[in-house]
Structures are given as C-alpha cells and as structure tokens.
Amino acid sequence: MKKHIYYASGLLAMGLLFSCNSSEKGKSDSNSSSIFSKKDDKKEANEIIAFNNLIVKADNNQSSNIKAFTDNFERLDEYIKSRISNPDGFNTIAPIMVTPPSINNMDRIVYPDGFSKEYKPLIDQMNESFEALKALNKDIDVYKSAEDWKEDNGKKMVEFRDKAMQEIKKNRDASNQIFDKLTPVVEKAEETTLDGSPIKNQFLRSKKLLNEVERTNSLAFETQDISQLKTEFQKKYNEIEKLYNENKGDTIPKEYKNRERSFGSFNDSVNDFLGKMRVVLRELEAGTNLSESALTTLDNSAQDVLRSYNSFVD
C-alpha cells in the first residue's frame, strides 16, 4: 500500500500554549492572514495555538490509525495470498482488522476569528475520509471473517486497496494543506506568546532540537550515497549533541515547575536519539548500507522525541 508515502512525516508537533481562554468564537470570517488585530494580542495568539493543537492531536490520532490500518491490510493481503496459493499448508491466524479507538476528534473545535472559511472545508475532508476508511475497515473485516476471499480468490482485496488509497490520499492531502497554511501563522502566534516568557529559551531551543531530530531522521531514510550520509550525519550528531547539552544544563523557572518533569523527559528522549544515531554512525563507518533495524529504531526514537516535546509544550 506504500504507506510511507502518506505516513512518512509521522506525528506533528504542537505549539506552546500559555494560560488563556480559547472558548470564544470569532465573530467575523475575514482572511486568517490578518491576525493579531485585537487589543489583546496574546489572547488572540493563544486562540490560534489552541486551534492548532486540537487539530494536531486529531491528526496524530488519525495518522496513527491509518498506519495501523495499512499494517493490518498488508498482513491480511499476504495471509489471503498464502492461503490461496497453498490451501493445504500451515494455517496461520488471520490478522485482526480492528481500528484503534479514535480520540481527540474535532467536533468541539473552536475556530479563531476569520479561520472558519479557510480551514473548515479541509477539516471536514479529513474527518469524512477518516470515517470512510473506518467503514471500509469494517467491510474488510467481514470479508475476512466470512472467508469470502475463497469465493473470488482474493480479487476483492484489489478493490479494497484502491478505495483505501483514495481515502488515505484525501486525508493526508487535507492534512498537508491545513498545516502548510497554519504552520507560519502558529509560528507568529508563538512569537507573541513567548514575548517576555521566562521559558522562552527552553522552548525555542527544544523546538530547534526537535526540528534537527526530524531532519536527521529524514536524512537517514532519503540519502542514498553512504559517503555523503556519513558526513552529513556526523554534522547533525554534533549539532544535536551541542543543543542537547545546552538544554540539559538549563533549568525551568519556579513559576513553570509543572513543566519540569516533561522538560527532563524531552531531554532524555533526545539523549536516547543520540544513542540511536551512534548505532547508525557505526554502520556508516563500516561502509555498509544501513540495516533495517537501525533505521527502524532511529525512526521510533525520533517519534519518542516528538511525543515528549508535545508533552512538554501541551
């Protein structure tokens, strides 16, 4: 199903949200580029960040469900092909086509002033495609449970695959469009909320660390030239290690002690990622292609960094 095309970016990062009240709905529907026009800029900025974070949580949940769906689908497809080609062979257990529970839906979303016209159609597309994928998952499960593949030699799986790819593409295209538009707006909002904040340095450095981790992870998967990768990877290691040491040596001010543990967990996850980078560097030193296990553990560690970052800023 080539799930990496739609899932390679993994989870999304949330914006730093300070205490605010984001329950007020916008009264106008002007273009969202005209932000921070109110007297209370920080309140407006927090509304935008809260809006972003709700979508991030929902998107992370949907993308995780899509990954689970594609993994299960591929296993079922292999199972059916194996049973058809060798019906008297060893009978393995068919994979379960159960979708994990969906949380953080966007039913309670509050659009900041002027955002509804631009973002609601895309959010609706995300939700509609996700619901269609869940319905398709049920149809596939019935097809598997009733062993209908014995009647058509698994031909229905081709139709299921095509439908699934269409809905996944709709979902990921809508998500990409949303965050292409929203990310620069959220960055401006973060600049406003961080103005004069005692944890401004910790947040900005942590976000820079996260960005470097994600770039490094992509570098490992996308660079084909081993010699080039070795050079670039070592540079990234040095950059991340420097930022990590600066972050680890920093402290959280008393008024933000509730973030102290999550800040420490974030730093621990970065340190773990550095360890996984050393595994990759050893393989690169040996002049061999990167092993699947090294890439998988690096990717998993990068996802842990992002999750711990989200916990820190949430």
Residue pairs with C-beta under 8 A, 6 or more apart in sequence:
1 70
1 73
1 74
1 161
1 164
1 165
1 168
3 66
3 67
3 70
3 71
3 74
3 168
6 66
6 168
6 169
6 171
6 172
7 63
7 66
7 67
7 70
7 172
8 221
10 63
10 299
10 302
10 303
10 306
11 60
11 63
11 64
11 303
11 306
11 307
11 310
12 56
12 59
12 60
12 179
12 306
13 56
13 207
13 210
13 306
13 309
13 310
13 313
14 52
14 53
14 56
14 57
14 309
14 310
14 313
14 314
15 49
15 52
15 53
15 56
15 186
15 189
15 190
15 313
16 49
16 190
16 193
16 194
16 203
16 313
17 46
17 49
17 50
17 53
17 193
17 313
17 314
18 42
18 46
18 193
18 197
19 46
20 42
20 43
20 46
20 47
20 50
21 43
22 46
22 47
22 50
22 51
22 110
23 110
24 47
24 110
25 110
25 111
26 111
26 112
26 113
26 114
26 115
26 116
27 113
28 113
28 114
29 114
29 116
29 117
30 113
30 114
31 114
31 118
32 112
32 114
32 115
32 118
32 119
32 181
32 185
33 185
34 114
35 44
35 45
35 48
35 112
35 114
35 185
35 188
35 189
36 44
36 45
36 188
36 189
36 192
37 44
38 44
38 113
41 192
42 192
42 193
42 195
44 112
44 113
44 189
45 188
45 189
45 190
45 192
45 193
46 189
46 193
47 110
47 112
47 113
48 112
48 115
48 185
48 186
48 189
49 186
49 189
49 190
49 193
50 110
51 109
51 110
51 111
51 112
51 115
52 182
52 186
52 189
53 314
54 104
54 106
54 108
54 109
55 106
55 109
55 123
55 178
55 182
56 310
57 104
58 104
58 105
58 106
58 126
59 126
59 175
59 178
59 179
60 104
61 102
61 103
61 104
61 105
62 102
62 126
62 130
62 171
62 175
63 172
63 175
64 100
65 99
65 100
65 102
65 130
65 133
65 134
66 133
66 168
66 171
66 172
68 99
68 100
69 99
69 133
69 137
69 164
70 164
70 168
72 95
72 96
72 97
72 98
73 97
73 140
73 160
73 161
73 164
75 95
76 94
76 95
76 97
76 140
76 144
76 157
77 154
77 157
77 161
79 92
79 94
79 95
80 144
80 149
80 154
80 157
81 154
82 89
82 92
83 89
83 91
83 149
84 149
84 153
84 154
94 144
97 137
97 140
97 141
97 144
98 141
99 134
99 137
102 130
102 134
105 127
106 123
106 126
106 127
109 123
111 119
111 120
118 181
119 178
119 181
119 182
122 174
122 177
122 178
123 174
123 178
125 170
125 171
125 173
125 174
126 171
126 174
126 175
126 178
128 170
129 167
129 168
129 170
129 171
129 174
130 167
130 171
132 167
133 164
133 167
133 168
133 171
136 160
136 163
136 164
136 167
139 160
140 160
142 148
143 149
143 156
143 160
148 156
149 156
149 157
190 203
194 200
194 203
194 204
197 203
198 253
198 255
198 256
199 252
199 253
199 256
199 259
201 250
202 247
202 250
202 252
202 263
203 313
205 243
205 246
205 247
205 250
206 247
206 263
206 266
206 309
206 312
206 313
207 309
208 243
209 240
209 243
209 244
209 247
209 270
209 305
210 305
210 306
210 309
212 236
212 239
212 240
212 243
213 240
213 270
213 273
213 302
213 305
213 306
214 302
214 306
215 236
216 233
216 236
216 237
216 240
216 277
216 302
217 298
217 299
217 302
219 229
219 232
219 233
219 236
220 229
220 233
220 280
220 290
220 295
220 298
221 295
221 299
223 229
223 232
226 284
226 287
226 288
226 289
229 284
229 290
230 281
230 284
230 285
233 277
233 280
233 281
233 284
234 281
236 277
237 274
237 277
237 278
237 281
240 270
240 273
240 274
240 277
241 274
244 267
244 270
244 271
244 274
247 266
247 267
247 270
248 267
248 271
252 259
252 260
252 263
259 312
262 308
262 311
262 312
263 312
265 308
265 311
265 312
266 305
266 308
266 309
266 311
266 312
268 308
269 301
269 304
269 305
269 307
269 308
269 309
270 305
272 301
272 304
273 298
273 301
273 302
273 304
273 305
275 301
276 294
276 297
276 298
276 301
277 298
279 294
279 297
279 298
280 290
280 294
280 295
280 298
283 290
283 291
283 294
284 290
